[in-house]
């Protein structure tokens, strides 16, 4: 049975949250958003394409930074309202030049930076 992006459950803005995870290491890299067209573009091109809420436009990961995400597999959660994309990440995933957007941890009640920006 062919997959149709329209069968996913989107929020009131027409968006679905997407977790990007490194396909080889399992490291969680980032969370972003897609609309139905971004899902379709990602599947068609193999380049992960998000919907930028701040810019109101499509955002092909790495288009300007060179930090490309190549799709290895797309997974849907049980409610069809969240996606997991397993990616091959080239360079940092975070706009702060860190490998992951999850670079702050709460340890013993304090925020601790656990990843430094890459050179």
Phi and psi restraints in degrees (range 20) as a CNS / XPLOR table:
assign (resid 1 and name C) (resid 2 and name N)
       (resid 2 and name CA) (resid 2 and name C) 1.0 -68.4 20.0 2
assign (resid 2 and name N) (resid 2 and name CA)
       (resid 2 and name C) (resid 3 and name N) 1.0 148.0 20.0 2
assign (resid 2 and name C) (resid 3 and name N)
       (resid 3 and name CA) (resid 3 and name C) 1.0 -86.1 20.0 2
assign (resid 3 and name N) (resid 3 and name CA)
       (resid 3 and name C) (resid 4 and name N) 1.0 137.7 20.0 2
assign (resid 3 and name C) (resid 4 and name N)
       (resid 4 and name CA) (resid 4 and name C) 1.0 -123.6 20.0 2
assign (resid 4 and name N) (resid 4 and name CA)
       (resid 4 and name C) (resid 5 and name N) 1.0 120.2 20.0 2
assign (resid 4 and name C) (resid 5 and name N)
       (resid 5 and name CA) (resid 5 and name C) 1.0 -54.9 20.0 2
assign (resid 5 and name N) (resid 5 and name CA)
       (resid 5 and name C) (resid 6 and name N) 1.0 -26.9 20.0 2
assign (resid 5 and name C) (resid 6 and name N)
       (resid 6 and name CA) (resid 6 and name C) 1.0 -67.9 20.0 2
assign (resid 6 and name N) (resid 6 and name CA)
       (resid 6 and name C) (resid 7 and name N) 1.0 -13.9 20.0 2
assign (resid 6 and name C) (resid 7 and name N)
       (resid 7 and name CA) (resid 7 and name C) 1.0 -83.5 20.0 2
assign (resid 7 and name N) (resid 7 and name CA)
       (resid 7 and name C) (resid 8 and name N) 1.0 -5.2 20.0 2
assign (resid 7 and name C) (resid 8 and name N)
       (resid 8 and name CA) (resid 8 and name C) 1.0 -78.1 20.0 2
assign (resid 8 and name N) (resid 8 and name CA)
       (resid 8 and name C) (resid 9 and name N) 1.0 162.1 20.0 2
assign (resid 8 and name C) (resid 9 and name N)
       (resid 9 and name CA) (resid 9 and name C) 1.0 -100.4 20.0 2
assign (resid 9 and name N) (resid 9 and name CA)
       (resid 9 and name C) (resid 10 and name N) 1.0 111.9 20.0 2
assign (resid 9 and name C) (resid 10 and name N)
       (resid 10 and name CA) (resid 10 and name C) 1.0 -101.1 20.0 2
assign (resid 10 and name N) (resid 10 and name CA)
       (resid 10 and name C) (resid 11 and name N) 1.0 157.3 20.0 2
assign (resid 10 and name C) (resid 11 and name N)
       (resid 11 and name CA) (resid 11 and name C) 1.0 -77.7 20.0 2
assign (resid 11 and name N) (resid 11 and name CA)
       (resid 11 and name C) (resid 12 and name N) 1.0 -174.9 20.0 2
assign (resid 11 and name C) (resid 12 and name N)
       (resid 12 and name CA) (resid 12 and name C) 1.0 -61.7 20.0 2
assign (resid 12 and name N) (resid 12 and name CA)
       (resid 12 and name C) (resid 13 and name N) 1.0 -23.6 20.0 2
assign (resid 12 and name C) (resid 13 and name N)
       (resid 13 and name CA) (resid 13 and name C) 1.0 -89.9 20.0 2
assign (resid 13 and name N) (resid 13 and name CA)
       (resid 13 and name C) (resid 14 and name N) 1.0 0.6 20.0 2
assign (resid 13 and name C) (resid 14 and name N)
       (resid 14 and name CA) (resid 14 and name C) 1.0 82.2 20.0 2
assign (resid 14 and name N) (resid 14 and name CA)
       (resid 14 and name C) (resid 15 and name N) 1.0 22.8 20.0 2
assign (resid 14 and name C) (resid 15 and name N)
       (resid 15 and name CA) (resid 15 and name C) 1.0 -116.2 20.0 2
assign (resid 15 and name N) (resid 15 and name CA)
       (resid 15 and name C) (resid 16 and name N) 1.0 155.8 20.0 2
assign (resid 15 and name C) (resid 16 and name N)
       (resid 16 and name CA) (resid 16 and name C) 1.0 -132.5 20.0 2
assign (resid 16 and name N) (resid 16 and name CA)
       (resid 16 and name C) (resid 17 and name N) 1.0 136.3 20.0 2
assign (resid 16 and name C) (resid 17 and name N)
       (resid 17 and name CA) (resid 17 and name C) 1.0 -72.3 20.0 2
assign (resid 17 and name N) (resid 17 and name CA)
       (resid 17 and name C) (resid 18 and name N) 1.0 145.0 20.0 2
assign (resid 17 and name C) (resid 18 and name N)
       (resid 18 and name CA) (resid 18 and name C) 1.0 -131.6 20.0 2
assign (resid 18 and name N) (resid 18 and name CA)
       (resid 18 and name C) (resid 19 and name N) 1.0 124.4 20.0 2
assign (resid 18 and name C) (resid 19 and name N)
       (resid 19 and name CA) (resid 19 and name C) 1.0 -98.7 20.0 2
assign (resid 19 and name N) (resid 19 and name CA)
       (resid 19 and name C) (resid 20 and name N) 1.0 128.1 20.0 2
assign (resid 19 and name C) (resid 20 and name N)
       (resid 20 and name CA) (resid 20 and name C) 1.0 -101.4 20.0 2
assign (resid 20 and name N) (resid 20 and name CA)
       (resid 20 and name C) (resid 21 and name N) 1.0 129.1 20.0 2
assign (resid 20 and name C) (resid 21 and name N)
       (resid 21 and name CA) (resid 21 and name C) 1.0 -131.2 20.0 2
assign (resid 21 and name N) (resid 21 and name CA)
       (resid 21 and name C) (resid 22 and name N) 1.0 138.5 20.0 2
assign (resid 21 and name C) (resid 22 and name N)
       (resid 22 and name CA) (resid 22 and name C) 1.0 -65.1 20.0 2
assign (resid 22 and name N) (resid 22 and name CA)
       (resid 22 and name C) (resid 23 and name N) 1.0 125.5 20.0 2
assign (resid 22 and name C) (resid 23 and name N)
       (resid 23 and name CA) (resid 23 and name C) 1.0 -66.9 20.0 2
assign (resid 23 and name N) (resid 23 and name CA)
       (resid 23 and name C) (resid 24 and name N) 1.0 -28.5 20.0 2
assign (resid 23 and name C) (resid 24 and name N)
       (resid 24 and name CA) (resid 24 and name C) 1.0 -88.7 20.0 2
assign (resid 24 and name N) (resid 24 and name CA)
       (resid 24 and name C) (resid 25 and name N) 1.0 -45.3 20.0 2
assign (resid 24 and name C) (resid 25 and name N)
       (resid 25 and name CA) (resid 25 and name C) 1.0 -94.0 20.0 2
assign (resid 25 and name N) (resid 25 and name CA)
       (resid 25 and name C) (resid 26 and name N) 1.0 -21.6 20.0 2
assign (resid 25 and name C) (resid 26 and name N)
       (resid 26 and name CA) (resid 26 and name C) 1.0 83.2 20.0 2
assign (resid 26 and name N) (resid 26 and name CA)
       (resid 26 and name C) (resid 27 and name N) 1.0 0.2 20.0 2
assign (resid 26 and name C) (resid 27 and name N)
       (resid 27 and name CA) (resid 27 and name C) 1.0 -64.7 20.0 2
assign (resid 27 and name N) (resid 27 and name CA)
       (resid 27 and name C) (resid 28 and name N) 1.0 131.9 20.0 2
assign (resid 27 and name C) (resid 28 and name N)
       (resid 28 and name CA) (resid 28 and name C) 1.0 -78.1 20.0 2
assign (resid 28 and name N) (resid 28 and name CA)
       (resid 28 and name C) (resid 29 and name N) 1.0 125.1 20.0 2
assign (resid 28 and name C) (resid 29 and name N)
       (resid 29 and name CA) (resid 29 and name C) 1.0 -100.2 20.0 2
assign (resid 29 and name N) (resid 29 and name CA)
       (resid 29 and name C) (resid 30 and name N) 1.0 -42.8 20.0 2
assign (resid 29 and name C) (resid 30 and name N)
       (resid 30 and name CA) (resid 30 and name C) 1.0 -168.6 20.0 2
assign (resid 30 and name N) (resid 30 and name CA)
       (resid 30 and name C) (resid 31 and name N) 1.0 169.1 20.0 2
assign (resid 30 and name C) (resid 31 and name N)
       (resid 31 and name CA) (resid 31 and name C) 1.0 -127.3 20.0 2
assign (resid 31 and name N) (resid 31 and name CA)
       (resid 31 and name C) (resid 32 and name N) 1.0 133.8 20.0 2
assign (resid 31 and name C) (resid 32 and name N)
       (resid 32 and name CA) (resid 32 and name C) 1.0 -145.8 20.0 2
assign (resid 32 and name N) (resid 32 and name CA)
       (resid 32 and name C) (resid 33 and name N) 1.0 -166.9 20.0 2
assign (resid 32 and name C) (resid 33 and name N)
       (resid 33 and name CA) (resid 33 and name C) 1.0 -129.9 20.0 2
assign (resid 33 and name N) (resid 33 and name CA)
       (resid 33 and name C) (resid 34 and name N) 1.0 149.7 20.0 2
assign (resid 33 and name C) (resid 34 and name N)
       (resid 34 and name CA) (resid 34 and name C) 1.0 -133.1 20.0 2
assign (resid 34 and name N) (resid 34 and name CA)
       (resid 34 and name C) (resid 35 and name N) 1.0 152.8 20.0 2
assign (resid 34 and name C) (resid 35 and name N)
       (resid 35 and name CA) (resid 35 and name C) 1.0 -107.0 20.0 2
assign (resid 35 and name N) (resid 35 and name CA)
       (resid 35 and name C) (resid 36 and name N) 1.0 -180.0 20.0 2
assign (resid 35 and name C) (resid 36 and name N)
       (resid 36 and name CA) (resid 36 and name C) 1.0 -59.0 20.0 2
assign (resid 36 and name N) (resid 36 and name CA)
       (resid 36 and name C) (resid 37 and name N) 1.0 -38.4 20.0 2
assign (resid 36 and name C) (resid 37 and name N)
       (resid 37 and name CA) (resid 37 and name C) 1.0 -68.7 20.0 2
assign (resid 37 and name N) (resid 37 and name CA)
       (resid 37 and name C) (resid 38 and name N) 1.0 -37.3 20.0 2
assign (resid 37 and name C) (resid 38 and name N)
       (resid 38 and name CA) (resid 38 and name C) 1.0 -65.0 20.0 2
assign (resid 38 and name N) (resid 38 and name CA)
       (resid 38 and name C) (resid 39 and name N) 1.0 -38.4 20.0 2
assign (resid 38 and name C) (resid 39 and name N)
       (resid 39 and name CA) (resid 39 and name C) 1.0 -60.9 20.0 2
assign (resid 39 and name N) (resid 39 and name CA)
       (resid 39 and name C) (resid 40 and name N) 1.0 -48.4 20.0 2
assign (resid 39 and name C) (resid 40 and name N)
       (resid 40 and name CA) (resid 40 and name C) 1.0 -62.1 20.0 2
assign (resid 40 and name N) (resid 40 and name CA)
       (resid 40 and name C) (resid 41 and name N) 1.0 -43.9 20.0 2
assign (resid 40 and name C) (resid 41 and name N)
       (resid 41 and name CA) (resid 41 and name C) 1.0 -62.7 20.0 2
assign (resid 41 and name N) (resid 41 and name CA)
       (resid 41 and name C) (resid 42 and name N) 1.0 -41.5 20.0 2
assign (resid 41 and name C) (resid 42 and name N)
       (resid 42 and name CA) (resid 42 and name C) 1.0 -60.8 20.0 2
assign (resid 42 and name N) (resid 42 and name CA)
       (resid 42 and name C) (resid 43 and name N) 1.0 -47.2 20.0 2
assign (resid 42 and name C) (resid 43 and name N)
       (resid 43 and name CA) (resid 43 and name C) 1.0 -66.1 20.0 2
assign (resid 43 and name N) (resid 43 and name CA)
       (resid 43 and name C) (resid 44 and name N) 1.0 -36.1 20.0 2
assign (resid 43 and name C) (resid 44 and name N)
       (resid 44 and name CA) (resid 44 and name C) 1.0 -70.6 20.0 2
assign (resid 44 and name N) (resid 44 and name CA)
       (resid 44 and name C) (resid 45 and name N) 1.0 -44.0 20.0 2
assign (resid 44 and name C) (resid 45 and name N)
       (resid 45 and name CA) (resid 45 and name C) 1.0 -94.9 20.0 2
assign (resid 45 and name N) (resid 45 and name CA)
       (resid 45 and name C) (resid 46 and name N) 1.0 -25.1 20.0 2
assign (resid 45 and name C) (resid 46 and name N)
       (resid 46 and name CA) (resid 46 and name C) 1.0 80.8 20.0 2
assign (resid 46 and name N) (resid 46 and name CA)
       (resid 46 and name C) (resid 47 and name N) 1.0 -3.7 20.0 2
assign (resid 46 and name C) (resid 47 and name N)
       (resid 47 and name CA) (resid 47 and name C) 1.0 -100.8 20.0 2
assign (resid 47 and name N) (resid 47 and name CA)
       (resid 47 and name C) (resid 48 and name N) 1.0 125.3 20.0 2
assign (resid 47 and name C) (resid 48 and name N)
       (resid 48 and name CA) (resid 48 and name C) 1.0 -67.3 20.0 2
assign (resid 48 and name N) (resid 48 and name CA)
       (resid 48 and name C) (resid 49 and name N) 1.0 125.8 20.0 2
assign (resid 48 and name C) (resid 49 and name N)
       (resid 49 and name CA) (resid 49 and name C) 1.0 -121.5 20.0 2
assign (resid 49 and name N) (resid 49 and name CA)
       (resid 49 and name C) (resid 50 and name N) 1.0 122.9 20.0 2
assign (resid 49 and name C) (resid 50 and name N)
       (resid 50 and name CA) (resid 50 and name C) 1.0 -107.7 20.0 2
assign (resid 50 and name N) (resid 50 and name CA)
       (resid 50 and name C) (resid 51 and name N) 1.0 172.1 20.0 2
assign (resid 50 and name C) (resid 51 and name N)
       (resid 51 and name CA) (resid 51 and name C) 1.0 -106.7 20.0 2
assign (resid 51 and name N) (resid 51 and name CA)
       (resid 51 and name C) (resid 52 and name N) 1.0 118.5 20.0 2
assign (resid 51 and name C) (resid 52 and name N)
       (resid 52 and name CA) (resid 52 and name C) 1.0 -81.8 20.0 2
assign (resid 52 and name N) (resid 52 and name CA)
       (resid 52 and name C) (resid 53 and name N) 1.0 113.5 20.0 2
assign (resid 52 and name C) (resid 53 and name N)
       (resid 53 and name CA) (resid 53 and name C) 1.0 -67.4 20.0 2
assign (resid 53 and name N) (resid 53 and name CA)
       (resid 53 and name C) (resid 54 and name N) 1.0 -36.4 20.0 2
assign (resid 53 and name C) (resid 54 and name N)
       (resid 54 and name CA) (resid 54 and name C) 1.0 -72.0 20.0 2
assign (resid 54 and name N) (resid 54 and name CA)
       (resid 54 and name C) (resid 55 and name N) 1.0 -36.1 20.0 2
assign (resid 54 and name C) (resid 55 and name N)
       (resid 55 and name CA) (resid 55 and name C) 1.0 -92.5 20.0 2
assign (resid 55 and name N) (resid 55 and name CA)
       (resid 55 and name C) (resid 56 and name N) 1.0 -18.2 20.0 2
assign (resid 55 and name C) (resid 56 and name N)
       (resid 56 and name CA) (resid 56 and name C) 1.0 63.5 20.0 2
assign (resid 56 and name N) (resid 56 and name CA)
       (resid 56 and name C) (resid 57 and name N) 1.0 40.4 20.0 2
assign (resid 56 and name C) (resid 57 and name N)
       (resid 57 and name CA) (resid 57 and name C) 1.0 -152.0 20.0 2
assign (resid 57 and name N) (resid 57 and name CA)
       (resid 57 and name C) (resid 58 and name N) 1.0 163.7 20.0 2
assign (resid 57 and name C) (resid 58 and name N)
       (resid 58 and name CA) (resid 58 and name C) 1.0 -68.6 20.0 2
assign (resid 58 and name N) (resid 58 and name CA)
       (resid 58 and name C) (resid 59 and name N) 1.0 147.5 20.0 2
assign (resid 58 and name C) (resid 59 and name N)
       (resid 59 and name CA) (resid 59 and name C) 1.0 -134.9 20.0 2
assign (resid 59 and name N) (resid 59 and name CA)
       (resid 59 and name C) (resid 60 and name N) 1.0 104.6 20.0 2
assign (resid 59 and name C) (resid 60 and name N)
       (resid 60 and name CA) (resid 60 and name C) 1.0 -82.9 20.0 2
assign (resid 60 and name N) (resid 60 and name CA)
       (resid 60 and name C) (resid 61 and name N) 1.0 113.4 20.0 2
assign (resid 60 and name C) (resid 61 and name N)
       (resid 61 and name CA) (resid 61 and name C) 1.0 -56.9 20.0 2
assign (resid 61 and name N) (resid 61 and name CA)
       (resid 61 and name C) (resid 62 and name N) 1.0 123.3 20.0 2
assign (resid 61 and name C) (resid 62 and name N)
       (resid 62 and name CA) (resid 62 and name C) 1.0 92.8 20.0 2
assign (resid 62 and name N) (resid 62 and name CA)
       (resid 62 and name C) (resid 63 and name N) 1.0 -2.6 20.0 2
assign (resid 62 and name C) (resid 63 and name N)
       (resid 63 and name CA) (resid 63 and name C) 1.0 -58.3 20.0 2
assign (resid 63 and name N) (resid 63 and name CA)
       (resid 63 and name C) (resid 64 and name N) 1.0 -40.0 20.0 2
assign (resid 63 and name C) (resid 64 and name N)
       (resid 64 and name CA) (resid 64 and name C) 1.0 -103.7 20.0 2
assign (resid 64 and name N) (resid 64 and name CA)
       (resid 64 and name C) (resid 65 and name N) 1.0 -32.8 20.0 2
assign (resid 64 and name C) (resid 65 and name N)
       (resid 65 and name CA) (resid 65 and name C) 1.0 -86.4 20.0 2
assign (resid 65 and name N) (resid 65 and name CA)
       (resid 65 and name C) (resid 66 and name N) 1.0 -22.8 20.0 2
assign (resid 65 and name C) (resid 66 and name N)
       (resid 66 and name CA) (resid 66 and name C) 1.0 84.9 20.0 2
assign (resid 66 and name N) (resid 66 and name CA)
       (resid 66 and name C) (resid 67 and name N) 1.0 -1.5 20.0 2
assign (resid 66 and name C) (resid 67 and name N)
       (resid 67 and name CA) (resid 67 and name C) 1.0 -91.0 20.0 2
assign (resid 67 and name N) (resid 67 and name CA)
       (resid 67 and name C) (resid 68 and name N) 1.0 72.3 20.0 2
assign (resid 67 and name C) (resid 68 and name N)
       (resid 68 and name CA) (resid 68 and name C) 1.0 -72.8 20.0 2
assign (resid 68 and name N) (resid 68 and name CA)
       (resid 68 and name C) (resid 69 and name N) 1.0 144.7 20.0 2
assign (resid 68 and name C) (resid 69 and name N)
       (resid 69 and name CA) (resid 69 and name C) 1.0 -113.9 20.0 2
assign (resid 69 and name N) (resid 69 and name CA)
       (resid 69 and name C) (resid 70 and name N) 1.0 118.0 20.0 2
assign (resid 69 and name C) (resid 70 and name N)
       (resid 70 and name CA) (resid 70 and name C) 1.0 -100.4 20.0 2
assign (resid 70 and name N) (resid 70 and name CA)
       (resid 70 and name C) (resid 71 and name N) 1.0 128.0 20.0 2
assign (resid 70 and name C) (resid 71 and name N)
       (resid 71 and name CA) (resid 71 and name C) 1.0 -71.2 20.0 2
assign (resid 71 and name N) (resid 71 and name CA)
       (resid 71 and name C) (resid 72 and name N) 1.0 128.0 20.0 2
assign (resid 71 and name C) (resid 72 and name N)
       (resid 72 and name CA) (resid 72 and name C) 1.0 -102.5 20.0 2
assign (resid 72 and name N) (resid 72 and name CA)
       (resid 72 and name C) (resid 73 and name N) 1.0 -39.1 20.0 2
assign (resid 72 and name C) (resid 73 and name N)
       (resid 73 and name CA) (resid 73 and name C) 1.0 -162.3 20.0 2
assign (resid 73 and name N) (resid 73 and name CA)
       (resid 73 and name C) (resid 74 and name N) 1.0 145.6 20.0 2
assign (resid 73 and name C) (resid 74 and name N)
       (resid 74 and name CA) (resid 74 and name C) 1.0 -113.9 20.0 2
assign (resid 74 and name N) (resid 74 and name CA)
       (resid 74 and name C) (resid 75 and name N) 1.0 132.7 20.0 2
assign (resid 74 and name C) (resid 75 and name N)
       (resid 75 and name CA) (resid 75 and name C) 1.0 -122.8 20.0 2
assign (resid 75 and name N) (resid 75 and name CA)
       (resid 75 and name C) (resid 76 and name N) 1.0 148.4 20.0 2
assign (resid 75 and name C) (resid 76 and name N)
       (resid 76 and name CA) (resid 76 and name C) 1.0 -111.3 20.0 2
assign (resid 76 and name N) (resid 76 and name CA)
       (resid 76 and name C) (resid 77 and name N) 1.0 143.4 20.0 2
assign (resid 76 and name C) (resid 77 and name N)
       (resid 77 and name CA) (resid 77 and name C) 1.0 -80.0 20.0 2
assign (resid 77 and name N) (resid 77 and name CA)
       (resid 77 and name C) (resid 78 and name N) 1.0 173.7 20.0 2
assign (resid 77 and name C) (resid 78 and name N)
       (resid 78 and name CA) (resid 78 and name C) 1.0 -62.1 20.0 2
assign (resid 78 and name N) (resid 78 and name CA)
       (resid 78 and name C) (resid 79 and name N) 1.0 -28.6 20.0 2
assign (resid 78 and name C) (resid 79 and name N)
       (resid 79 and name CA) (resid 79 and name C) 1.0 -93.0 20.0 2
assign (resid 79 and name N) (resid 79 and name CA)
       (resid 79 and name C) (resid 80 and name N) 1.0 -2.9 20.0 2
assign (resid 79 and name C) (resid 80 and name N)
       (resid 80 and name CA) (resid 80 and name C) 1.0 63.0 20.0 2
assign (resid 80 and name N) (resid 80 and name CA)
       (resid 80 and name C) (resid 81 and name N) 1.0 25.0 20.0 2
assign (resid 80 and name C) (resid 81 and name N)
       (resid 81 and name CA) (resid 81 and name C) 1.0 -117.7 20.0 2
assign (resid 81 and name N) (resid 81 and name CA)
       (resid 81 and name C) (resid 82 and name N) 1.0 16.2 20.0 2
assign (resid 81 and name C) (resid 82 and name N)
       (resid 82 and name CA) (resid 82 and name C) 1.0 -155.8 20.0 2
assign (resid 82 and name N) (resid 82 and name CA)
       (resid 82 and name C) (resid 83 and name N) 1.0 143.2 20.0 2
assign (resid 82 and name C) (resid 83 and name N)
       (resid 83 and name CA) (resid 83 and name C) 1.0 -116.9 20.0 2
assign (resid 83 and name N) (resid 83 and name CA)
       (resid 83 and name C) (resid 84 and name N) 1.0 150.9 20.0 2
assign (resid 83 and name C) (resid 84 and name N)
       (resid 84 and name CA) (resid 84 and name C) 1.0 -121.0 20.0 2
assign (resid 84 and name N) (resid 84 and name CA)
       (resid 84 and name C) (resid 85 and name N) 1.0 122.4 20.0 2
assign (resid 84 and name C) (resid 85 and name N)
       (resid 85 and name CA) (resid 85 and name C) 1.0 -109.6 20.0 2
assign (resid 85 and name N) (resid 85 and name CA)
       (resid 85 and name C) (resid 86 and name N) 1.0 123.5 20.0 2
assign (resid 85 and name C) (resid 86 and name N)
       (resid 86 and name CA) (resid 86 and name C) 1.0 -90.8 20.0 2
assign (resid 86 and name N) (resid 86 and name CA)
       (resid 86 and name C) (resid 87 and name N) 1.0 123.4 20.0 2
assign (resid 86 and name C) (resid 87 and name N)
       (resid 87 and name CA) (resid 87 and name C) 1.0 -128.9 20.0 2
assign (resid 87 and name N) (resid 87 and name CA)
       (resid 87 and name C) (resid 88 and name N) 1.0 158.3 20.0 2
assign (resid 87 and name C) (resid 88 and name N)
       (resid 88 and name CA) (resid 88 and name C) 1.0 -98.9 20.0 2
assign (resid 88 and name N) (resid 88 and name CA)
       (resid 88 and name C) (resid 89 and name N) 1.0 111.2 20.0 2
assign (resid 88 and name C) (resid 89 and name N)
       (resid 89 and name CA) (resid 89 and name C) 1.0 -95.1 20.0 2
assign (resid 89 and name N) (resid 89 and name CA)
       (resid 89 and name C) (resid 90 and name N) 1.0 127.4 20.0 2
assign (resid 89 and name C) (resid 90 and name N)
       (resid 90 and name CA) (resid 90 and name C) 1.0 -105.7 20.0 2
assign (resid 90 and name N) (resid 90 and name CA)
       (resid 90 and name C) (resid 91 and name N) 1.0 110.7 20.0 2
assign (resid 90 and name C) (resid 91 and name N)
       (resid 91 and name CA) (resid 91 and name C) 1.0 80.0 20.0 2
assign (resid 91 and name N) (resid 91 and name CA)
       (resid 91 and name C) (resid 92 and name N) 1.0 -171.3 20.0 2
assign (resid 91 and name C) (resid 92 and name N)
       (resid 92 and name CA) (resid 92 and name C) 1.0 -65.3 20.0 2
assign (resid 92 and name N) (resid 92 and name CA)
       (resid 92 and name C) (resid 93 and name N) 1.0 147.4 20.0 2
assign (resid 92 and name C) (resid 93 and name N)
       (resid 93 and name CA) (resid 93 and name C) 1.0 -89.8 20.0 2
assign (resid 93 and name N) (resid 93 and name CA)
       (resid 93 and name C) (resid 94 and name N) 1.0 -28.3 20.0 2
assign (resid 93 and name C) (resid 94 and name N)
       (resid 94 and name CA) (resid 94 and name C) 1.0 -89.3 20.0 2
assign (resid 94 and name N) (resid 94 and name CA)
       (resid 94 and name C) (resid 95 and name N) 1.0 145.2 20.0 2
assign (resid 94 and name C) (resid 95 and name N)
       (resid 95 and name CA) (resid 95 and name C) 1.0 -66.6 20.0 2
assign (resid 95 and name N) (resid 95 and name CA)
       (resid 95 and name C) (resid 96 and name N) 1.0 -11.5 20.0 2
assign (resid 95 and name C) (resid 96 and name N)
       (resid 96 and name CA) (resid 96 and name C) 1.0 -87.0 20.0 2
assign (resid 96 and name N) (resid 96 and name CA)
       (resid 96 and name C) (resid 97 and name N) 1.0 7.8 20.0 2
assign (resid 96 and name C) (resid 97 and name N)
       (resid 97 and name CA) (resid 97 and name C) 1.0 71.9 20.0 2
assign (resid 97 and name N) (resid 97 and name CA)
       (resid 97 and name C) (resid 98 and name N) 1.0 26.3 20.0 2
assign (resid 97 and name C) (resid 98 and name N)
       (resid 98 and name CA) (resid 98 and name C) 1.0 -103.6 20.0 2
assign (resid 98 and name N) (resid 98 and name CA)
       (resid 98 and name C) (resid 99 and name N) 1.0 156.3 20.0 2
assign (resid 98 and name C) (resid 99 and name N)
       (resid 99 and name CA) (resid 99 and name C) 1.0 -57.3 20.0 2
assign (resid 99 and name N) (resid 99 and name CA)
       (resid 99 and name C) (resid 100 and name N) 1.0 -40.6 20.0 2
assign (resid 99 and name C) (resid 100 and name N)
       (resid 100 and name CA) (resid 100 and name C) 1.0 -130.4 20.0 2
assign (resid 100 and name N) (resid 100 and name CA)
       (resid 100 and name C) (resid 101 and name N) 1.0 150.3 20.0 2
assign (resid 100 and name C) (resid 101 and name N)
       (resid 101 and name CA) (resid 101 and name C) 1.0 -72.7 20.0 2
assign (resid 101 and name N) (resid 101 and name CA)
       (resid 101 and name C) (resid 102 and name N) 1.0 -16.6 20.0 2
assign (resid 101 and name C) (resid 102 and name N)
       (resid 102 and name CA) (resid 102 and name C) 1.0 -93.6 20.0 2
assign (resid 102 and name N) (resid 102 and name CA)
       (resid 102 and name C) (resid 103 and name N) 1.0 69.4 20.0 2
assign (resid 102 and name C) (resid 103 and name N)
       (resid 103 and name CA) (resid 103 and name C) 1.0 -104.7 20.0 2
assign (resid 103 and name N) (resid 103 and name CA)
       (resid 103 and name C) (resid 104 and name N) 1.0 4.1 20.0 2
assign (resid 103 and name C) (resid 104 and name N)
       (resid 104 and name CA) (resid 104 and name C) 1.0 -119.5 20.0 2
assign (resid 104 and name N) (resid 104 and name CA)
       (resid 104 and name C) (resid 105 and name N) 1.0 132.0 20.0 2
assign (resid 104 and name C) (resid 105 and name N)
       (resid 105 and name CA) (resid 105 and name C) 1.0 -118.8 20.0 2
assign (resid 105 and name N) (resid 105 and name CA)
       (resid 105 and name C) (resid 106 and name N) 1.0 155.1 20.0 2
assign (resid 105 and name C) (resid 106 and name N)
       (resid 106 and name CA) (resid 106 and name C) 1.0 -103.6 20.0 2
assign (resid 106 and name N) (resid 106 and name CA)
       (resid 106 and name C) (resid 107 and name N) 1.0 114.1 20.0 2
assign (resid 106 and name C) (resid 107 and name N)
       (resid 107 and name CA) (resid 107 and name C) 1.0 -130.1 20.0 2
assign (resid 107 and name N) (resid 107 and name CA)
       (resid 107 and name C) (resid 108 and name N) 1.0 126.7 20.0 2
assign (resid 107 and name C) (resid 108 and name N)
       (resid 108 and name CA) (resid 108 and name C) 1.0 51.7 20.0 2
assign (resid 108 and name N) (resid 108 and name CA)
       (resid 108 and name C) (resid 109 and name N) 1.0 39.1 20.0 2
assign (resid 108 and name C) (resid 109 and name N)
       (resid 109 and name CA) (resid 109 and name C) 1.0 80.1 20.0 2
assign (resid 109 and name N) (resid 109 and name CA)
       (resid 109 and name C) (resid 110 and name N) 1.0 5.5 20.0 2
assign (resid 109 and name C) (resid 110 and name N)
       (resid 110 and name CA) (resid 110 and name C) 1.0 -125.2 20.0 2
assign (resid 110 and name N) (resid 110 and name CA)
       (resid 110 and name C) (resid 111 and name N) 1.0 149.7 20.0 2
assign (resid 110 and name C) (resid 111 and name N)
       (resid 111 and name CA) (resid 111 and name C) 1.0 -79.0 20.0 2
assign (resid 111 and name N) (resid 111 and name CA)
       (resid 111 and name C) (resid 112 and name N) 1.0 133.2 20.0 2
assign (resid 111 and name C) (resid 112 and name N)
       (resid 112 and name CA) (resid 112 and name C) 1.0 -131.0 20.0 2
assign (resid 112 and name N) (resid 112 and name CA)
       (resid 112 and name C) (resid 113 and name N) 1.0 128.9 20.0 2
assign (resid 112 and name C) (resid 113 and name N)
       (resid 113 and name CA) (resid 113 and name C) 1.0 -76.7 20.0 2
assign (resid 113 and name N) (resid 113 and name CA)
       (resid 113 and name C) (resid 114 and name N) 1.0 120.5 20.0 2
assign (resid 113 and name C) (resid 114 and name N)
       (resid 114 and name CA) (resid 114 and name C) 1.0 -108.8 20.0 2
assign (resid 114 and name N) (resid 114 and name CA)
       (resid 114 and name C) (resid 115 and name N) 1.0 -8.2 20.0 2
assign (resid 114 and name C) (resid 115 and name N)
       (resid 115 and name CA) (resid 115 and name C) 1.0 -133.8 20.0 2
assign (resid 115 and name N) (resid 115 and name CA)
       (resid 115 and name C) (resid 116 and name N) 1.0 129.7 20.0 2
assign (resid 115 and name C) (resid 116 and name N)
       (resid 116 and name CA) (resid 116 and name C) 1.0 -90.1 20.0 2
assign (resid 116 and name N) (resid 116 and name CA)
       (resid 116 and name C) (resid 117 and name N) 1.0 154.9 20.0 2
assign (resid 116 and name C) (resid 117 and name N)
       (resid 117 and name CA) (resid 117 and name C) 1.0 -60.4 20.0 2
assign (resid 117 and name N) (resid 117 and name CA)
       (resid 117 and name C) (resid 118 and name N) 1.0 146.4 20.0 2
assign (resid 117 and name C) (resid 118 and name N)
       (resid 118 and name CA) (resid 118 and name C) 1.0 -79.3 20.0 2
assign (resid 118 and name N) (resid 118 and name CA)
       (resid 118 and name C) (resid 119 and name N) 1.0 156.0 20.0 2
